[in-house]
C-alpha cells in the first residue's frame, strides 16, 4: 500500500536577532531581501556584501525586483523584493494581496533549489515586516510541498531544510503560521489522493494514524450502527457502494483539563468519489470527483492546526465518508428516506448527495451540544458559478455573524462571501410526499437551497456556519498556493476563532469556542 500521509513536516525556522553577519549569510544558499519601495542608502549596511544588489536596485528603479549573488564562498543568491503597496485598483494591499505577492517571491527563490534560505526585512516597520514574514513562510511551505506521486521514478525535488529569519529586532511567534502551513498541505495531500487508494477503509486508517499522532480520541459509526440509529439520509447515498465500509468518523480533541462537552464541532463532507449516482455525471464533470472529499480534508486539517497551536477548548470533528456510486442498489429520484432526526426527504437528484450525507452527520454533531458548528463541503456547482473559484460561500443561521465571517476572509486571505438565508427559500423545497425535498428540480440558487436544507438538521439553539468550498481548487493556484488544490478554509477558520473573537462573542454571547485577541 502506498504511503497515504505526507512526509512533509513543518518548515524548520531559525530566528536571528540583530544585524545579519557575513558568517550567517555564508550558511545560506539563498537570501530574500524585502524592502520598502524606495530604499534609503543606509539600508544596505544591514546586508554585508550586498553592494552589487544596491547598484542594480538603483539602476532598475523602485518598481522591479532584482537578483544578484553575494561574493562569498557559497555564492549566495540574493533576491531583492519590494513590498506590495497597492493592487491594480489602487486599494491598499490586503491579506490576499500579500499572499499572492509571496507566492511570486517564493517561486523565484525556490527555482534556484536552495536548501538553506534566509529572509531579511531591512527598513520595514514591525507590522509590515510581520506581514512579510507570515506571507513568505506560508508561501514557502506551499511551494515546497510535494504532492502524491505514484510514478516508478518520480522527479527528484530539492526540499528546503531551513528558513532563517535574519536581522530581527525581536523573536517572532511563528507557531500558528507554521501550524496553518502544515495543515493546508495536509488538506491538499488528502484531497489529491486517488479514490482507489483513499477508500473508505483506508481513509479510516489514515484518520486513526493521525489520531494516534495528535492524541485524539476516535469513534466510528459504521453502516450497521447507522442502520440501528436510523440514519437514512447518509445510508441512501452509501447503499449504492460496492461494500459496507462507509460511515461517519468522530475525532475528539480534548486539551488538558477541559470538559468533555465540545465547544466546537467541525463537520466535513467526505465523498471519496462521486459518480452522480443514477443521475450520472458526464466525463469532464466526473474526472476529478476524488476531490469531492475536500471538505473532510479541510475539517481534519483544521483540527490538526488547532491541536498544534494548543487550542484551549475541546473540539469534535465529524467526517461523513462514503462514495456515491451507480448500481442496482443505488438510491433513485423520488425515493423517500427518513433521516436520523426523523425528517422524511424526497430524493430529487442523486448528484445532490453531499447534503444527504451531511444531514445525518450534522444531526450527530448537534446532539453533543457544541457551542458552534462549522461544516465544510464541496457542495454545489451553483456556488462556483456565483463566486468563481476565488471565493467560497458562507451561510449561517445567525445573520449577525456574517460580518465576522466576511472579515475573517479578508484578514486570512481566504476570501468568502455570505449568502442570504431567508425562510421563503424553503418554498422551493416543498414536497408533496415528504417533509422536505432534497433540492429543487430547476436548480436555481442551489447553494442557498442546500444551506436551507442543511439547517433543518442543526439545532436551532446552536450557532452554525456552512462553508460551500467553491475555492477548494483553482487552476494555477490561489493566494500563496501555486497548484490547483488550495487547502482553503484552514486559515479562515483560525482567524474566525481568534481575530474575530470579540465580534463573535458580542453577537452570540455566552460561552463560545473563541480565543481573546
LINDA-V597571 format. One record per pair of residues at least 12 apart in sequence whose C-alpha atoms are under 8 Angstrom apart, sorted by sequence separation. I is the first residue (numbers start at 1). J is the second residue. D is the distance in whole Angstrom. If there is no record, write none. Layout:
I|J|D + I|J|D
This chain:
67|79|5 + 223|235|7 + 274|286|7 + 303|315|8 + 334|346|6 + 335|347|5 + 406|418|7 + 428|440|6 + 473|485|4 + 474|486|7 + 53|66|7 + 66|79|6 + 67|80|6 + 84|97|8 + 333|346|8 + 334|347|5 + 335|348|8 + 405|418|8 + 472|485|6 + 473|486|5 + 501|514|5 + 53|67|7 + 65|79|7 + 66|80|5 + 84|98|7 + 119|133|8 + 275|289|7 + 303|317|7 + 333|347|5 + 334|348|6 + 439|453|8 + 472|486|5 + 501|515|6 + 502|516|7 + 53|68|6 + 65|80|5 + 66|81|7 + 144|159|6 + 274|289|5 + 332|347|7 + 333|348|5 + 438|453|7 + 451|466|7 + 471|486|7 + 472|487|6 + 501|516|6 + 502|517|8 + 52|68|7 + 53|69|8 + 65|81|5 + 144|160|7 + 273|289|5 + 274|290|7 + 332|348|8 + 333|349|6 + 402|418|6 + 472|488|6 + 497|513|7 + 498|514|6 + 499|515|8 + 501|517|7 + 52|69|8 + 64|81|8 + 65|82|7 + 84|101|7 + 272|289|8 + 273|290|5 + 300|317|7 + 332|349|8 + 333|350|6 + 471|488|6 + 497|514|5 + 498|515|5 + 499|516|8 + 64|82|8 + 272|290|5 + 273|291|7 + 274|292|7 + 299|317|7 + 332|350|6 + 496|514|8 + 497|515|6 + 498|516|6 + 499|517|6 + 50|69|8 + 63|82|8 + 271|290|8 + 272|291|7 + 273|292|6 + 331|350|7 + 341|360|7 + 469|488|8 + 498|517|6 + 50|70|6 + 62|82|8 + 272|292|6 + 273|293|8 + 299|319|8 + 339|359|7 + 340|360|5 + 429|449|7 + 469|489|8 + 49|70|6 + 223|244|6 + 226|247|8 + 271|292|5 + 272|293|5 + 339|360|6 + 428|449|8 + 447|468|8 + 49|71|6 + 222|244|8 + 223|245|7 + 270|292|7 + 271|293|5 + 341|363|7 + 394|416|6 + 57|80|8 + 222|245|7 + 223|246|6 + 269|292|8 + 270|293|4 + 296|319|6 + 340|363|7 + 354|377|8 + 391|414|7 + 392|415|7 + 393|416|5 + 394|417|6 + 395|418|6 + 425|448|8 + 426|449|7 + 38|62|6 + 81|105|7 + 222|246|6 + 223|247|6 + 269|293|6 + 270|294|7 + 296|320|7 + 354|378|8 + 355|379|7 + 391|415|5 + 392|416|5 + 393|417|5 + 394|418|5 + 395|419|6 + 397|421|7 + 425|449|7 + 429|453|8 + 37|62|5 + 53|78|8 + 222|247|4 + 268|293|8 + 269|294|7 + 270|295|6 + 354|379|6 + 390|415|7 + 391|416|5 + 392|417|6 + 393|418|6 + 394|419|6 + 395|420|7 + 396|421|7 + 20|46|6 + 21|47|8 + 22|48|6 + 37|63|7 + 221|247|5 + 222|248|7 + 269|295|5 + 270|296|5 + 391|417|7 + 393|419|7 + 395|421|7 + 426|452|7 + 19|46|6 + 20|47|6 + 21|48|7 + 22|49|8 + 53|80|8 + 220|247|7 + 221|248|5 + 268|295|5 + 269|296|5 + 270|297|8 + 352|379|8 + 421|448|7 + 425|452|7 + 19|47|8 + 20|48|7 + 220|248|6 + 221|249|6 + 268|296|4 + 293|321|8 + 420|448|7 + 220|249|5 + 221|250|8 + 267|296|7 + 268|297|7 + 324|353|7 + 419|448|7 + 423|452|8 + 79|109|7 + 102|132|8 + 106|136|7 + 219|249|6 + 220|250|6 + 268|298|7 + 387|417|8 + 421|451|8 + 105|136|8 + 218|249|7 + 219|250|5 + 268|299|5 + 421|452|7 + 218|250|6 + 219|251|7 + 267|299|6 + 268|300|8 + 98|131|8 + 102|135|6 + 103|136|8 + 106|139|6 + 110|143|8 + 218|251|5 + 266|299|6 + 98|132|7 + 102|136|5 + 106|140|5 + 110|144|8 + 217|251|6 + 218|252|6 + 216|251|6 + 217|252|5 + 99|135|5 + 103|139|5 + 107|143|7 + 216|252|5 + 217|253|7 + 98|135|6 + 99|136|8 + 102|139|6 + 103|140|8 + 106|143|7 + 216|253|5 + 240|277|8 + 266|303|8 + 320|357|6 + 215|253|7 + 216|254|7 + 320|358|6 + 99|138|8 + 138|177|7 + 142|181|7 + 99|139|7 + 103|143|8 + 134|174|8 + 137|177|7 + 138|178|7 + 141|181|6 + 145|185|7 + 211|251|7 + 137|178|7 + 141|182|8 + 147|188|8 + 148|189|7 + 320|361|6 + 138|180|8 + 142|184|8 + 147|189|6 + 319|361|7 + 115|158|7 + 117|160|7 + 134|177|6 + 138|181|5 + 142|185|7 + 318|361|7 + 114|158|7 + 115|159|6 + 116|160|6 + 119|163|7 + 137|181|8 + 141|185|8 + 148|192|7 + 201|245|6 + 29|74|7 + 31|76|7 + 33|78|7 + 35|80|7 + 37|82|5 + 113|158|6 + 114|159|8 + 115|160|4 + 116|161|6 + 117|162|6 + 118|163|5 + 119|164|6 + 120|165|6 + 121|166|8 + 122|167|7 + 147|192|7 + 148|193|7 + 200|245|6 + 201|246|8 + 204|249|8 + 463|508|8 + 26|72|6 + 28|74|8 + 29|75|7 + 30|76|5 + 31|77|6 + 32|78|6 + 33|79|6 + 34|80|6 + 35|81|6 + 36|82|6 + 37|83|6 + 113|159|8 + 114|160|7 + 115|161|5 + 116|162|5 + 117|163|5 + 118|164|5 + 119|165|5 + 120|166|5 + 121|167|7 + 200|246|6 + 280|326|8 + 26|73|7 + 27|74|8 + 29|76|5 + 30|77|4 + 31|78|5 + 32|79|5 + 33|80|5 + 34|81|5 + 35|82|5 + 36|83|6 + 115|162|7 + 116|163|6 + 117|164|6 + 118|165|6 + 119|166|6 + 120|167|6 + 200|247|8 + 277|324|6 + 318|365|7 + 26|74|6 + 28|76|6 + 29|77|6 + 30|78|6 + 31|79|6 + 32|80|6 + 33|81|6 + 34|82|6 + 35|83|6 + 116|164|8 + 118|166|7 + 120|168|8 + 276|324|6 + 277|325|5 + 278|326|6 + 30|79|8 + 32|81|7 + 34|83|6 + 83|132|8 + 264|313|8 + 266|315|8 + 268|317|8 + 270|319|6 + 271|320|7 + 272|321|7 + 273|322|8 + 274|323|6 + 275|324|6 + 276|325|7 + 277|326|4 + 278|327|8 + 316|365|8 + 26|76|7 + 253|303|8 + 263|313|6 + 264|314|7 + 265|315|6 + 266|316|6 + 267|317|6 + 268|318|6 + 269|319|6 + 270|320|5 + 271|321|6 + 272|322|6 + 273|323|5 + 274|324|5 + 275|325|6 + 276|326|8 + 277|327|8 + 25|76|7 + 262|313|7 + 263|314|6 + 264|315|5 + 265|316|5 + 266|317|5 + 267|318|5 + 268|319|5 + 269|320|5 + 270|321|4 + 271|322|5 + 272|323|5 + 273|324|6 + 274|325|7 + 275|326|7 + 262|314|5 + 263|315|6 + 264|316|6 + 265|317|6 + 266|318|6 + 267|319|6 + 268|320|6 + 269|321|7 + 270|322|6 + 271|323|5 + 273|325|8 + 278|330|7 + 261|314|7 + 262|315|5 + 265|318|7 + 267|320|8 + 271|324|7 + 277|330|7 + 278|331|7 + 395|448|8 + 253|307|7 + 258|312|8 + 260|314|7 + 262|316|6 + 277|331|8 + 278|332|6 + 255|310|7 + 258|313|7 + 259|314|7 + 255|311|7 + 258|314|6 + 395|451|7 + 255|312|6 + 255|313|7 + 397|455|7 + 254|313|7 + 255|314|6 + 254|314|5 + 253|314|6 + 254|315|7 + 252|314|8 + 253|315|5 + 382|444|8 + 252|315|6 + 253|316|6 + 382|445|7 + 383|446|8 + 397|460|8 + 252|316|5 + 382|446|6 + 383|447|5 + 251|316|6 + 252|317|6 + 382|447|6 + 398|463|6 + 414|479|8 + 250|316|7 + 251|317|5 + 380|446|7 + 381|447|8 + 397|463|6 + 398|464|7 + 413|479|7 + 250|317|6 + 251|318|7 + 380|447|6 + 396|463|8 + 397|464|6 + 249|317|8 + 250|318|5 + 379|447|8 + 396|464|6 + 397|465|7 + 249|318|6 + 250|319|7 + 396|465|4 + 248|318|7 + 249|319|5 + 279|349|7 + 281|351|8 + 380|450|8 + 395|465|6 + 396|466|6 + 248|319|6 + 249|320|7 + 279|350|6 + 280|351|7 + 379|450|8 + 394|465|7 + 395|466|5 + 200|272|7 + 248|320|5 + 249|321|7 + 278|350|6 + 279|351|6 + 394|466|6 + 395|467|7 + 199|272|7 + 247|320|6 + 248|321|6 + 277|350|5 + 278|351|8 + 394|467|5 + 198|272|7 + 247|321|5 + 276|350|6 + 277|351|6 + 393|467|6 + 394|468|6 + 414|488|6 + 246|321|6 + 247|322|7 + 276|351|4 + 392|467|7 + 393|468|5 + 414|489|7 + 46|122|7 + 246|322|5 + 275|351|8 + 276|352|8 + 299|375|8 + 392|468|6 + 393|469|7 + 32|109|7 + 195|272|6 + 245|322|8 + 246|323|7 + 274|351|8 + 276|353|8 + 299|376|7 + 392|469|5 + 393|470|7 + 414|491|7 + 415|492|8 + 195|273|6 + 298|376|7 + 392|470|5 + 413|491|8 + 414|492|6 + 30|109|7 + 43|122|6 + 391|470|7 + 392|471|5 + 412|491|6 + 413|492|8 + 43|123|6 + 295|375|8 + 296|376|7 + 390|470|8 + 391|471|5 + 412|492|5 + 241|322|8 + 295|376|5 + 296|377|7 + 389|470|5 + 390|471|5 + 30|112|8 + 241|323|6 + 295|377|4 + 356|438|8 + 388|470|7 + 389|471|4 + 40|123|8 + 241|324|7 + 271|354|7 + 294|377|7 + 295|378|6 + 355|438|8 + 387|470|7 + 388|471|7 + 389|472|7 + 409|492|6 + 412|495|6 + 30|114|6 + 39|123|8 + 238|322|6 + 240|324|7 + 241|325|6 + 293|377|8 + 294|378|7 + 389|473|7 + 390|474|7 + 408|492|6 + 411|495|7 + 29|114|5 + 32|117|8 + 34|119|8 + 237|322|8 + 238|323|6 + 240|325|5 + 241|326|8 + 269|354|7 + 292|377|8 + 293|378|7 + 346|431|7 + 383|468|7 + 389|474|6 + 408|493|8 + 29|115|7 + 30|116|7 + 31|117|6 + 32|118|6 + 33|119|6 + 34|120|6 + 35|121|6 + 237|323|7 + 238|324|6 + 240|326|6 + 241|327|8 + 292|378|6 + 352|438|7 + 384|470|5 + 28|115|8 + 29|116|5 + 30|117|5 + 31|118|4 + 32|119|5 + 33|120|5 + 34|121|5 + 35|122|6 + 36|123|7 + 237|324|6 + 238|325|8 + 240|327|6 + 346|433|7 + 352|439|7 + 383|470|6 + 384|471|8 + 408|495|5 + 28|116|5 + 29|117|6 + 30|118|6 + 31|119|6 + 32|120|6 + 33|121|6 + 34|122|7 + 35|123|6 + 36|124|6 + 237|325|8 + 240|328|7 + 269|357|7 + 346|434|6 + 380|468|7 + 390|478|7 + 408|496|5 + 27|116|7 + 28|117|6 + 31|120|7 + 33|122|8 + 35|124|7 + 240|329|5 + 241|330|8 + 269|358|6 + 345|434|6 + 346|435|8 + 348|437|7 + 349|438|8 + 373|462|7 + 377|466|8 + 379|468|6 + 381|470|8 + 28|118|6 + 214|304|7 + 239|329|6 + 240|330|4 + 268|358|8 + 344|434|5 + 345|435|6 + 346|436|6 + 347|437|6 + 348|438|6 + 349|439|7 + 372|462|6 + 373|463|6 + 374|464|6 + 375|465|6 + 376|466|6 + 377|467|6 + 378|468|6 + 379|469|7 + 380|470|8 + 239|330|6 + 240|331|7 + 267|358|8 + 344|435|5 + 345|436|5 + 346|437|5 + 347|438|5 + 348|439|6 + 371|462|6 + 372|463|5 + 373|464|5 + 374|465|5 + 375|466|5 + 376|467|5 + 377|468|5 + 378|469|5 + 405|496|7 + 408|499|8 + 238|330|8 + 239|331|7 + 343|435|6 + 344|436|7 + 345|437|6 + 346|438|6 + 347|439|8 + 348|440|7 + 349|441|8 + 362|454|8 + 366|458|6 + 370|462|7 + 371|463|7 + 372|464|6 + 373|465|6 + 374|466|6 + 375|467|6 + 376|468|6 + 377|469|6 + 378|470|6 + 404|496|7 + 408|500|7 + 25|118|8 + 214|307|7 + 237|330|7 + 343|436|8 + 345|438|6 + 348|441|7 + 366|459|6 + 369|462|8 + 372|465|8 + 374|467|7 + 376|469|7 + 407|500|8 + 236|330|8 + 237|331|7 + 267|361|7 + 363|457|5 + 378|472|7 + 195|290|5 + 236|331|6 + 267|362|7 + 355|450|7 + 359|454|6 + 362|457|6 + 363|458|6 + 194|290|6 + 358|454|7 + 362|458|6 + 363|459|8 + 366|462|8 + 404|500|6 + 193|290|7 + 336|433|8 + 360|457|7 + 34|132|8 + 192|290|8 + 267|365|8 + 336|434|7 + 355|453|7 + 359|457|6 + 191|290|7 + 192|291|7 + 355|454|6 + 404|503|6 + 191|291|5 + 265|365|7 + 404|504|7 + 191|292|8 + 236|337|7 + 191|293|7 + 191|294|5 + 401|504|7 + 190|294|8 + 233|337|6 + 232|337|6 + 233|338|6 + 234|339|8 + 265|370|6 + 191|297|6 + 232|338|5 + 233|339|5 + 262|368|7 + 264|370|5 + 265|371|8 + 267|373|7 + 269|375|8 + 401|507|7 + 187|294|7 + 190|297|6 + 231|338|7 + 232|339|5 + 233|340|7 + 261|368|7 + 262|369|7 + 263|370|5 + 264|371|6 + 265|372|6 + 266|373|6 + 267|374|6 + 268|375|6 + 269|376|6 + 400|507|6 + 230|338|7 + 231|339|5 + 232|340|6 + 261|369|7 + 262|370|5 + 263|371|5 + 264|372|5 + 265|373|5 + 266|374|5 + 267|375|4 + 268|376|5 + 269|377|5 + 188|297|8 + 230|339|7 + 231|340|4 + 261|370|7 + 262|371|7 + 263|372|6 + 264|373|6 + 265|374|6 + 266|375|6 + 267|376|6 + 268|377|6 + 269|378|7 + 187|297|5 + 230|340|5 + 264|374|8 + 266|376|8 + 186|297|8 + 187|298|5 + 229|340|7 + 233|345|8 + 187|300|8 + 248|361|7 + 184|298|8 + 187|301|6 + 186|301|6 + 237|353|6 + 341|457|7 + 184|301|7 + 183|301|5 + 183|302|6 + 237|356|7 + 236|356|8 + 237|357|7 + 46|167|8 + 183|304|6 + 200|321|6 + 180|302|8 + 183|305|6 + 200|322|6 + 234|356|6 + 235|357|8 + 182|305|8 + 200|323|8 + 233|356|5 + 234|357|4 + 233|357|6 + 234|358|7 + 179|304|8 + 180|305|6 + 234|359|7 + 179|305|5 + 233|359|7 + 234|360|6 + 179|306|8 + 233|360|6 + 234|361|8 + 232|360|8 + 176|305|8 + 179|308|6 + 231|360|6 + 11|141|7 + 179|309|7 + 10|141|8 + 176|308|8 + 176|309|6 + 175|309|7 + 8|145|7 + 8|146|7 + 371|511|7 + 372|512|7 + 371|512|6 + 372|513|7 + 6|148|8 + 371|513|7 + 20|166|6 + 19|166|7 + 20|167|5 + 14|162|7 + 16|164|7 + 18|166|7 + 19|167|4 + 11|160|8 + 12|161|7 + 13|162|6 + 14|163|6 + 15|164|6 + 16|165|6 + 17|166|7 + 18|167|5 + 19|168|7 + 11|161|7 + 12|162|5 + 13|163|5 + 14|164|5 + 15|165|5 + 16|166|5 + 17|167|6 + 18|168|6 + 11|162|6 + 12|163|6 + 13|164|6 + 14|165|6 + 15|166|6 + 16|167|6 + 17|168|4 + 18|169|6 + 11|163|7 + 13|165|7 + 16|168|6 + 17|169|6 + 15|168|7 + 17|170|6 + 17|171|7 + 16|171|8 + 15|171|7 + 15|172|8 + 11|178|7 + 10|178|6 + 10|179|8 + 10|181|8 + 10|182|6 + 9|182|7 + 8|182|8 + 295|469|7 + 8|185|8 + 294|472|7 + 6|186|7 + 5|186|8 + 6|189|7 + 5|189|8 + 5|190|8 + 305|490|8 + 4|190|8 + 302|489|8 + 302|490|5 + 306|494|8 + 4|193|8 + 298|487|6 + 301|490|7 + 298|488|7 + 298|489|6 + 299|490|8 + 302|493|7 + 298|490|6 + 302|494|8 + 4|197|8 + 4|198|7 + 2|197|8 + 313|513|6 + 5|206|7 + 4|206|7 + 263|512|7 + 264|513|6 + 263|513|5 + 192|485|7 + 191|485|7 + 188|485|6 + 188|486|6 + 188|487|5 + 187|487|5 + 186|487|8 + 184|486|7 + 185|487|7 + 184|487|5 + 183|487|8 + 184|488|7 + 184|490|6 + 183|490|7 + 180|490|7 + 180|491|6 + 96|410|7 + 99|413|7 + 95|410|6 + 94|410|7 + 95|411|6 + 96|412|7 + 97|413|8 + 94|411|7 + 95|412|6 + 96|413|4 + 95|413|5 + 96|414|7 + 94|413|8 + 96|415|8 + 142|480|7 + 143|481|7 + 142|481|5 + 143|482|6 + 142|482|7 + 139|480|5 + 138|480|7 + 139|481|7 + 135|480|8 + 103|479|7 + 103|480|5 + 100|478|8 + 102|480|6 + 103|481|7 + 100|479|5 + 101|480|8 + 103|482|7 + 99|479|5 + 100|480|5 + 99|480|5 + 97|479|8 + 96|479|6
